Amino acid sequence: MNEPPIETLIKRVTLLCKLVTILIVLIVVVFIPQLIPVALVAGLAIALSYIFFFVGRAYAGPLSRMVRWWFASGKKQNDV
C-alpha cells in the first residue's frame, strides 16, 4: 500500500535526524568528552522537539477545526 508523499517525507526526515543525532553524540563522546554536558542539553532539546512534533501532528486536525469554527462564529457575530 502506497503512503502519501508527506508521510514518506516525514519518515525520511525523522530517520535522518536520528542518524545525525547519533553521529553527533558519538563524535562528542569519543573526541570531545568535555562537551558531554552540552551534548546532554542538546539531546534533551532534540527529544523535546520530537515530542512537540508528534503531539502537534496528533492535535493538528482537531485544533485546526476548532480554530476554523471560532473564526467562522466570530464573523457571524460581527455581521449582525
N, C-alpha and C positions, 0 to 999 in steps of 0.2 A: 504494500500500500504506500503510495507516494505521500510524503509530508508536504505541507505548504512551504514555499521557499523561505518564509520568515522563520519558521521553526528550525529548518536546516541551518539557517544563518546563525540563529541563537545558539544552537548546539555547537557549531564550529567555533564561534567566538568564545563560548564558555570553556571549551576544551583548550583553545589557545591560551586563554587567561590562566587556566590551571597549570599548563605546561610552563609558561613564563614564570609563574609564581614559584613552582618547584625549582626551576633553574636558578632564580634569584636567591632562594633560600639555600640551595646547595653552594652557590658561589660565596655567599656571606659566611656560612658555617665553616667552609673549608679554607677560604683565603683571608677573610677579614673577621675573625672572631670578636673583635672589639665592637663590631656593629650589630651584634646579636640583639641587644635591646631595641635598636632601631628597626631591625627586621621583625621583631615581635609586634611592635606597634603597627608596622606596615601590614603584617599578616592579619592583625585584628581589623584594620581598616578594610582590607580586601574581603574578609569574612563578613563584615557588616554590609559592605556593598552588595555581596551575593544575597544576603538575607533580604535587604531592601528591594533588590531587583526582583526576586521571586515573589515576595509579598506584594510588591507593586503590580506584577503581572496577574496575580490571583485576584486582586481587588480592582483592576483597571476597568473591567466591564461594569460591575455594579456602581462604581464611583462615577464613571462617565455617564451612565444612565441617570444617576441622581443629579449630577450637575446639569445635564440637559433639561431634566424635569424642572429644576429650580429656576433656570433661566427662562424656560417657557412659561412657568407660572408667574414669574416677575413681569414678563412682557404683557401677560393678560391683565394683571392688576394695574399696570401703568396705562393701558389703553382705555380703561373705564373712566 
